Amino acid sequence: MSVWDAYKARADARGMTKRETTLKREIRTINDRLPDSLSYQTVTLYTGEYGYNIDSDDMKAHAITQNVAIINSDNLNEKTIISFPEEDIENGSLVYWMDNYWLVAERDANTTVYTRAKMIQCNHLLHWVSADNEVIAQWCIVEDGTKLRHTFGCEIVWHTGNGM
């Protein structure tokens, strides 16, 4: 290795600019300290890319096990989830943690170092029959009994026997 190659390798490890150096230092710090934190958790993520039926084999086969930090809040059914650097948490994903399903409802647009999102605990397992006569089961959030939040981000209106 030439002197110039050695210099480039060192510069790449540190960063070519002050911003890159700061970013790499922050990523190293998070990767070193987060596993020792009490917020460090291993969760299972289900993304909307492979459907919405939690009983489907395709969705189960593409579930992702990921290490994250989950920050508690005073609101018991709402938590903040933070990914490791260079990992992502998609908005609308379903998170299985602490024997409960949680919906990633909001996601911070700034993902320079890590992804930060808000997740809300699902409180209802909705079942319905599709046009193909397939029974579909999906975790959702029922707020007032007439509307529910679909696990992948859109709203479904649920009418109860009044002709609608």
Protein Blocks (a to p, Z undefined) as FASTA:
>chain_A
ZZklmmmmmmmmnopbfklmmmmmmmmmmmmmmmmpmkbccdddddfknojbfkbmklmm
mpccddddddddfblkbccddddehiacdehiacdeehiacddfbdcfblmlbccddddd
dfbdcddddfkopacddddddfkopaccdfehpacdddehioZZ
